[in-house]
Amino acid sequence: MKIDRVQSLIWSAFSPQVPRYAKPAPTKVDITPETPATRNPEQKTRSSDEFSTHLAYPFPISHLPPALAAELPSWPASLGRAINDQPNIDLLYFEPYVARGLGGGGNARSLFEFLRAELPFYRVEYDINRGGTSTHIRTPRWTTVFGLDDTSRFGGGGNEKVLDAKTGRDVSTDKFYSRYKPRPIPKCLDELRLSAQRATGCEFNFCLVNYYASGADSISFHSDDERFLGPLPAIASFSLGARRDFLLKHKPTPPPPGVSTRRP
Ligand SMILES: O=C(O)CCC(=O)C(=O)O
């Protein structure tokens, strides 16, 4: 399959009050075991103001190359089309978000190649237990996520500390944070996040990037309502790879409190 474009899909996460069809929580995350030196020998000689660093990153993450950074103010490359003709749907659809340019590649191709080469992608793995049988799942896509819900903030100074946003108390060992070590958004993605904010008027506290490397990669129906994302997470999600349909469906409306759905 030819992979020829970057597709940006941006949405605010749905209300966490209706936690149905939740994704099983990942129990193990495999981080690509590459180092900057093996990945890109030139990086050794580059100056530290060309990349973002943090103890929770497996390697320094490069800033956008100047040619792409210069194009950022021109994104989105099209007017957003509002899709809000169904209950509970409030979408802005940009087609394209990043200009493809002549020859079909253009900035979208450069951004795609940059992100694919520079971000620390991994495949999430977890075990599910159904009817007493444990099955190991290896999600069929490459993914990487950065950010922190707004109840907390990073300790600063490149360390891995996470502090309570109000009290400043160290919450790094909070059970969610020790399981999913939060990582600050690197500059290259933060610039995309800010672009998404300008385009949509929404504020995003997470950046998620999915890379579907071949036609065998996919994602199934799910809700982004895991508790570790905070009470009202807003996720800027960037999907890389070939063009795909993005399907949404309604969750069943929960019955009012005290009303049983069981048949007599
Ligand atoms: O890649 C996409 O378009 C969807 C991403 C998504 O929903 C997720 O990873 O939670």
The ligand as an SDF file (V2000), in Angstrom:
LIG
                    3D

 10  9  0  0  0  0  0  0  0  0999 V2000
   -6.0100    7.4190   14.0990 O   0  0  0  0  0  0  0  0  0  0  0  0
   -7.1840    7.7890   14.1800 C   0  0  0  0  0  0  0  0  0  0  0  0
   -7.7070    8.3520   13.2630 O   0  0  0  0  0  0  0  0  0  0  0  0
   -7.9830    7.5380   15.4360 C   0  0  0  0  0  0  0  0  0  0  0  0
   -7.1570    7.5940   16.6780 C   0  0  0  0  0  0  0  0  0  0  0  0
   -7.8740    7.2130   17.9270 C   0  0  0  0  0  0  0  0  0  0  0  0
   -9.0670    7.2930   18.0210 O   0  0  0  0  0  0  0  0  0  0  0  0
   -7.1160    6.7330   19.1100 C   0  0  0  0  0  0  0  0  0  0  0  0
   -5.9600    6.3140   18.9720 O   0  0  0  0  0  0  0  0  0  0  0  0
   -7.6560    6.7460   20.2310 O   0  0  0  0  0  0  0  0  0  0  0  0
  1  2  2  0
  2  3  1  0
  2  4  1  0
  4  5  1  0
  5  6  1  0
  6  7  2  0
  6  8  1  0
  8  9  2  0
  8 10  1  0
M  END
$$$$
